[in-house]
């Protein structure tokens, strides 16, 4: 009897442990995931950053010294490792993720110049209770002090509980006072037949050096890396692997259409040997890659892009 009682007690203990584990599992599945997202603001620069727990997701700077707003860093979800490069020594005017025309009526807005000025006229950053951030900005493009183009920009950033994020970008450019022409430095092919220089303008993403991040590009048609340069496609996918942690991110930049060059030609520089082996990785939709794009006085050109950044298993 005593032996049977002990056996029954053991059975009870076993049942109790299993039942408790089941209750905990149900409770764990049923409980909502804690929201560790918070928005931080830098009082000096006005920059806003999204942080999940202790990990930075992204930072938006409303105005750089060139007058251009930009995102940097855009970080790998879960690790905080940078997916963008800011003012790299080879091109000090590359600003993480940013928008810049190359030439408007011959004025160079890409590199810093004294006679071509990008000016933020107005800007408002509005966070919502669900942690979305709306950025509304008006920019003026001045050539020798005369306004050539005015841009109305709307950017919405949505950050998931796990740190993945999306950026919905819309820019409307209106010619002021007269007709304008958007152009690039003429694109040229290298010895291998691929596009090797020129053709860049628009929304651009500069990636870090190869010793910090390995990345590969592929467009919707399956053309990869430099072979995707100059090709028209509705999207570009980038797989990025952080050298330090080995963590991977999938980045998709998508043209939502509505512009006269859709599907858009893409600038896609992917050079592992450039800059003494540091590499050179720059990608973005470039409407004027192959030929200039004209806009009549008072007419408006609108571009719309979606960007997804997700951590891969």
N, C-alpha and C positions, 0 to 999 in steps of 0.2 A: 504493500500500500504506500509506504513511504517513497519507494523507488518510483511508483506510478505518479505520485504527487509531484515529485521533482521533475519528472518528464513533462507533466502537464504545465508546470510553472515555466519550463523551458519553452514549451510550445507557445505559451501566452506571451513570453518575452519576444519570441520570434515574430509572432503575429503583430505585437505592439510596435516593434521596430519597422516591420513592413508597412503597417498602417500609417505610422507617423511619417515614414519616408514618402508614402503616397500622398499624404496631406500636404507635406512640404512641396512636393513636385507640383501638385495642383495649384498651390498658393503661388509658387514661383512663376508658373505659366500664366496664371490669371492676373498677377500684379502688373501694373503699368511700369514701363521702364522709366527710371528717374530722369528728369530733364536737367542735364548738367550744362546746358548752353547758357552763355552769358555774353552780353555785348559790352565791350570796353571802349572808352573814348580817351584819346590823348588830347589834353586841353591845349597844348602848345600848337600842334599841327592840325588838329581837328580830325585826325585819322581815327577810324573805327575798326575794331577787331572783333571777330567772333572766336570765342574760346569754348571748348567742350571739356569740362573737368579742368585739367591742367594743361591741355594741349591746344595750341593755336591752330585754327582752321584757315583763316584768311584775314588780311588787313587791306583796307581801302584808304588811300591818301587823296583827299579832295583836290589838292593842288601841289604839284612839284615846282621846282624852281624854273622849269621851262613853261609853267602855266598849265601843264597837262595833268589831269587826274590819272591815277593808276592803281592797280592792285599789286601789292607785294608785302609779305610773301603770300602766294597761294600755296597752301601746305598739303602734304599727303595726309589724308584722314587717318587719325589714330596714332600717328607718330610725330606730326608737326614738322617733318623734314621738308625743306623748301622745294617746290616744283617750279619756281621762277628765279630768274637771275635779275639783279638790279644794278644798273650802271657797271656792267662788266668792263674790264680794262680794255677790251678790244673795241667796244662800242658803248661809250659812256652815256649815250642818249637812249639806250634800251632800258625800259622801265617795267620789268616784270610782265604784266598784262596791261596793255594800254592801246589807245587809238591815236594814230597820227597819219595824216596824209603826207606824201612825199613832196609833191609839187602842186601848188594851186596858182594858175596863171604864171608859172615859172618861178614863183617864190618857194623857197625850200623850207618846209615846215618840219622836216624829219630831224635834221641836225640843228643844234642851236645856232641861230643867226640873228643879226640885229634888225634886219628889215622884214622878217617874217615872224609874227608874234601870235601865239595862241593864248587867249585870255578867257578866264572864267568870269562870266558876267554875273551869274547867280547860281546858287546851289543849295539844295535842301536834302538832308538825310533823315529819313523817317523810319524808325523801327516799329514793328507791330507786335502785339502781345504773343503771337505764335512764332516770334523770333525771325520773321522775314524782315529784310531791310530794303527800303525803296530809296534809290538815289535819283534825284532829278537835277539836271544841270543845264545851263545855257552857256555856250562857248562862242566866242567871236574869233575869226581868223583874219588877221590884219596884215596887209602888205604895204609897207612904207606908210603905216598909220591909217590906211583906208581899209574899211571892213569889206572883205571879199565874200565871206560866207558866214552865216550864223547857224549854229548847231543846237538843236534841242535833243537832249539825251535823257533816256530813262533806263535805269539799270535796277533789276530786282534780284536780290541774292537770297536764296532759300537754303537753310542749313538743317540737315536731318539730325535726329537724336544721336546717331552714331558718328557724326562728323562729316558725312558725305555732303556735298553742296552743289547747287546749280546757280548759274548766272544767266539771266535773260536780259539781253542788251538790245536796245533800239535807239538809233540815231537818225535824225532828220536834218539834212543840210539844205539850206535855202540860199540861193545866190542873191547877193545884196548889191544893188546899184548897176549891175551889168552882168553879162554872161561870164561864166568861169569854166576853166578846164582843169580837171584832176588828172595828174599824170605821174608816172614813175620814171626813175632812171631806166633807160631802155634795157630790157632783159637780154643777156647774152649767154650763149651756150659755151660750155667748156670743151676740152679735147675729147671727153667721153661722150659728147652729144647731149648731155643733160644741161639744164639751165644752171648756170654757175654764178651769175651776178645780176643785179638789177631786178625790177619787177615787184618791189616791196612797197606796200602802202596799205593802211587800214588798221583793223584790229589785229594786234600781233602779240604772240606769246613767246617770250625768250626763256629757254630752259637753262638750268645750271650746267657747269662744265661736266665732262664725262667722268671725272673722278668722284663726283658727288651723285650723279644721276645718269643712268643709261635709259635712253628713250628710242622708240621706233614709231614711225608714222605709217598709216595706211588710209587711203581714201575709200569712198563707198564702192569704187570699182576694183579695189584690191591692189592698186599701184602703191608701192612702198617707198618711203624715205625720199631720196632725191628724184626718183622717177615720178613722184606725185607733184613735183614742183611744176607750175605752169599749167597743170591739168585742171579742168573744170569738174567740180563735184559738189554734191550737197552737204558733204561732211568730211571731216578728218578725224581719225581716231589715233590716239597716242597711248602707248603702253610705256609707263615710266617705272623704273626699278631703282630704289634708293640704295646707294652703295653701302651705307653704314648698317642699315637694319635689314636690307633685303626685301622690305615691304614694297608692294606693287600698287600702282594706281592706274585706273583706266580713265582717260580724258577724252571726251568727245566734243568737238567744236562743230556746230551745225549751222548752216545758212538756212534761215526760215523762208527765204524767197522774198518776192515783192520788189526786187531791184532789177534793172534792165540787163544785168549780166548773169542772172541766175540760170543754171548753176554756176557759181562763182569760180574763177580761176584762183588757185592757191599758190602762195609763196611757201616753199617748204625747204629750208636750208638744213641739211643733215650731213655734217662734215666732221668725221672723227679725227681727222689729222690737222684741222685748222688751228691756228694760234698756238703753235708749238705743242700740239698734242692735247690741248685742253678741250678741243672740239668747239663746234659752233652749231647751235640748234635753235632755230627760229621758225615759227610757223604761223600762218594766218590767212584768211581770205583777202584777196587783193583784186578789186574790181578792175583796176587800170593796169594789170600785169602786162597784157599784150598790146594795148592801145589806150590812148587817153579817153576820158569820159567827159563829155561836155554837158553843161547845165545852163539853160537860158536864164536871163534876168528874172527873178521872182519865182523861178521853178524850184521844186524841192526833190531831193534824192533821199530815199529812206532805205536804211539797211537794218536787218534784224538777225541776231545771232543768239543761239542757245549754247551754253557750255555746261557739261556735266563732269564732275570730278568724284570718282568713287574708289574706295579701297577694294582691292581684289583679294580673294582668299589666298 
